[in-house]
């Protein structure tokens, strides 16, 4: 399974440029709405200094990073929930992703038209948020009408529970609150999965800035606005980073040193995405052949993690041997980690932690 990030926002907000900045791709960019019609899809290897260290230590034939899938979706306008612009197509693509990157334009540029005249980050973000809410309200209304027919025909307890939940959630959306802020009762997850609501997806805002003070001020306005929604904001010099993504790693590092850029906004964006999705990274070392990073949700037990590496490892799971990357860095070798008592054997109930190096023992 690969987790996917959908890039959303108004036309000309910088979505395709962000796609290029993160993936190193070359999605079409143009100064008119709906340049992107079919979504672009890219796979992003996640930078991780721990993986780099393990590669230097073990010198394997292959070093394989964990990845995220990134999807650049067509721009949305007011009325998308009713089919305006490419609304229906846009909204159907959102259902397929795990997290949303909402790009909000915070810079002025007469050469790049703004669909509503001038940038206003809070207004622009609200337009997209409202369209998601309206589409969800429409989805729930259709389901409500179908449930009423079944209830009148004598439906069972499952349908009655769904109807009660639907009624409460419809009122919640009517107050302008997204589905992800609805307090979910125990046992309700099955209903939410079936509804596939757009506003229940984790979301973070990308403040698309340039180097002017005005852009920085707009990004701060967006941060304050998003704070009330408990949503993170990551400022990114999108146009600059899209150009840097076309350079070699050596040229990019030289540019960053010359201009004093400690960390790219796109790197912070990837790190914040893992936090938002509540994913942890574990590592496997296969002799001299491969060092690899894997992503799993927080709380994943050892057999499930083993199944991510190979289905036989999960079916025949016996135990897992665990050491930490930081222990390996501190002591310098596996033997030294063992000697320090930091190498251990765990069973089926062990929950994988970020930074674990795992060796699975299987009967198959």
N, C-alpha and C positions, 0 to 999 in steps of 0.2 A: 504494500500500500504506500502511495506517495501522497503527502498532503499538498493541497493546492491553494493558491492565493489568487483571488480575482481582483484585478485593478479596475476600479469604478470611478466615476466622476462626471462632471459636465464635459461637453465637447471643448477641445482646446485647453483642457486643464493641465495637460502634460502626461497623460496616461501612457501613450506609446513611447515617449521619451523615457519615462520611468522603466518601462519594460526593457528598453535597450540598455539603460544604465545598470539594471540588475542582472540581466541575462547575457549582456555583451552582444545582443542581437541587433537586427537592423529593420525593425518594424517600420512601416511607412509613417512619416510624420508630415502633416500638411496644415496650412492655415485656413481650414474650413471644417465645419462640423461633419462628423460621421466619416472621417477618413478611414477609421477602422470599422469594417462591416462584419466580416467573419473574425472571430477572436484569434489572436496570435497566441501560441502556446510555446513556452520555453521551460527548460529544466535548469535550475540554479544549484551548482555545487556549493555547499555551505562552508565558508572558511572557518577553520578551527585550529588554533595553535597547538592543541593537544594532539590532533591527528598528525600535524607536521612533526611534532616531537617524536611520536611513535615511529613515523616513517624514517626519521634520522637514526633512531635507535636500532630498529630491526632491519632496515635496508631491504624491504620486500620488492618483489617484481612489480607489484601494483599497490597503489595507495588510492582507496576509493572513499570519497567523502559522502556524507549524507546529502540528500537533495530535497528541494522543494520544487513543485511545479508552479509556474506563474502564467496566468492567463490574462491577456489584455482584451478587455470587453468593450464593445461599442459604447460611445458616449450617451449619457442620459439627459433628457430635458424635462422641464415641467410638463406634466400630462403623460409621462411615459406609462404610468399605470393604466391609462386609457388607450395606449397604443401610439401616442405621439412619438415622432422621430422614429427610432428603431426600438421603441419601448418594449414591446412584447418579446422580441428576440433578445434584447438586453437582459430582461428580467429572467427569462428562462435559463440563460447562461449562468446567472448568479446562483441559481439553485444547486449547481454542480460543484461549487467550490467550498472549501472549509473555512476560509477567513477572507475578509474583504480589506483591501487597501484602498481607501477613499482618497483620491488625489484632489487637493483643493488649491486652486491657483492663488498665490499671494503676491504676484509681481505684475507691474504694468509694462506693456510692450505694444505700442501702436501697430507694429508689424504683425502681431498675432491677435486676431480679433477675439474679443470675449463675447460669448453668446448672449449675455445680458448687459453689454455695454462696458462696464468697468468691474474689476475684481472686488468682491465683498465676501470674504471667506465664510463668515457666519451665515449670510443669506444663501450662498452657493451650497454649503454643506446641508443646510436645512431643506433645500429643494430635493436633494437626493434622498435624504432621510425620510421626507414626507412621501415620496413616491414609493419607497419600500413599504412604508406603513400602509399606504392606500392599497397596494397590491395584496398585502397580507390580509387586510380587512375584506377585500373581495374574495380571496381564497376561503376565509373562514365563513363568509356569508353563504357561499355555495355549499360548503360542507354542512352548515347549519340547516339550510333548506332541505338537503337530502336526509339529514338526521330526523327532522320533524316528520317526514313521511314515514320513516321506519318506526319512530316512536308511536305514531298513531296506529301503526299496524301491529303493535305489541312487541317491540324490540326488547332485548334483554338488558342485564345489568351493565354490560360493557358499553352499550350505546348510551344508557342513561348517564354513566360517569363521563363519557365524552361530551355529552350535551351540557352538563354542568360546567365542565372545564371550558368549553367553547364560550359559554355565556360570560364567564368571568374574564376570559382573555379578550373578547370583543370589547368589553367595557374598558379594559386596560389600554387597548390600541386606540380607542376613541378619545382617550385623554392625551394622546400624542406620545405614549410610551412605547418603545420598541419591545418586541417579544422577549429579547434576551434579559430584560429587566423584570419579567413576570416571575413571581415566586412559584416555582413548580412544585406541586404536591407530589408526595411519594407515589411512584407507579405511573406518573403521567408521561414519562419519556416516550413510551410507545406511541402516544397520540402526537407528540411533537414531531417525531420522526415521520409519521404518515402525512402530516400537514406540509412539511418542507417550507416553513416560513422563512422569508428573506431576512426579516429584522431580528431573527434569533441567532444569526451568525456572528461570531466574534469580529470586531471591526477596529481598525486603527486608521488615523488620519495621517496622510503625507502632506505636509505643508510645502508646496512647490515654490521655492524662493529663488531670488537672485541675490546679489551682494549689496543691494541698496538698503538703507535704514527703513524705508517705507515697507519693503517686503518683510523685514524682520518684525516690524510693528504688527503687520497683518497676521504673521505667524503667531505672535503672542496673543492677539485677539482670538484666533482659532483655538489656541491652547486653553484659554480661559473658558471659552464656549464649550469645548469638549470635556473640560474638567467636570462640568455639571452632569455630564453623561458618563463619567468614569471611563472615558475612552482615551488612550494614549495618542499623542501627536509627535511625529518624527519630522523635523525640518530636513529637506534634501535640496541641494543645488542640482536639480534634475538635469537641466541642459548641460551643465558642466560635467556632471558625472556620466552622462550618456556619451560625451566626447571622450572622457577618460577611459571608458569601457572598451573603446576601440584600440587603445594602446596596448603594448606588451606590458606584462607585470613589472618589468624593470623600468620602463618609461613612466609607468603610473607611479611607482614608488619615488622616482626621482622628482616628478612633478609635485607630489605631496610634500616631500622634504623641502623643496625650493619655496613653496608657498605656505609652509607651516600647517598643513592639513593633517592632523593626527589620525583621524578616522573619518572615512566617508559616511555620509548619511545613509547610503544604501546598505552598508554593513550594519549600522545600528537598526535599520528597518528589519533586516533578517533576524537579528538577535531578539528584537521586541516581538516579532512574529512567533518565534519559538516559545517565548514566555506566555504570550496570549493564548496559544494553542495548548499550553501546558505539556510540552514535549521535552523529553530528556534524551541525551545522547549516550550510548554505550559503544564500546569498541571491541572488535575481535581481531586476533592475530593468528594467522594460519601459517605457521612455520616461516619460511622465507618467501612465501608466495604472495600473501596479501595482508595488509592492514586496512581495516574498514570501519567506518562510523555508521551507526544505525540510529534512527529516531523511533521512539516509542512513547506513548502517553505516560504521564506521571502515574505511579501506582501499578505499572505493569509487572506481573509476576514472572519469575524466571522461565517457566515453560512456554509462556506466550512469547517472550523475547526470543527463546530458542527457535520457535516456529517461524519467526521472521527471517532467521538465518537459513533454516531448512525445515520443511514439514516433518521429516523423520526425527529431527532433534526434539520436537515437541511431543510426538507420539511415543518415542522411546526414552523420554527424559528420566534421568537418574539423579543428577545433581549438577550444580554449577560451581566452578572455581572462580573466585573473585579477587581482584586487586584493583587499587585505585591508581589513576594516572598520576595524581600528585605524589603518591607513595613511590611510584616508579621513578619519578623525577627526583625525589628526595634521596632515595637510596641507590639509584643508578643501574640496578639490574634486578631481574626476577629473583635470582638467588638471594640477593641482599634483602629484598622485600620479604621473602620467606623467613630468612634468618631473624628479621625484626618482628616476626609474628603478625605481619600485616597481610598475609595471603591466607584466604579462608575458603572453606567449602560450605555451600548453602543448599537448601532443599527447595521443594516446590513452592513454598509460601514466600520465598525471598522476593522483595520488591526492588526492581532495578533502579539504581540511583544514577544521576548525571555524573559522568566521568568514570564509570565502572569499565574495567577490562574483564570480559567474561570468556571462560572456557567451558563449553557445555559437554557434559558426559551423558551419553545416550546408549541405550541397549540395542539400538538399530544401527 
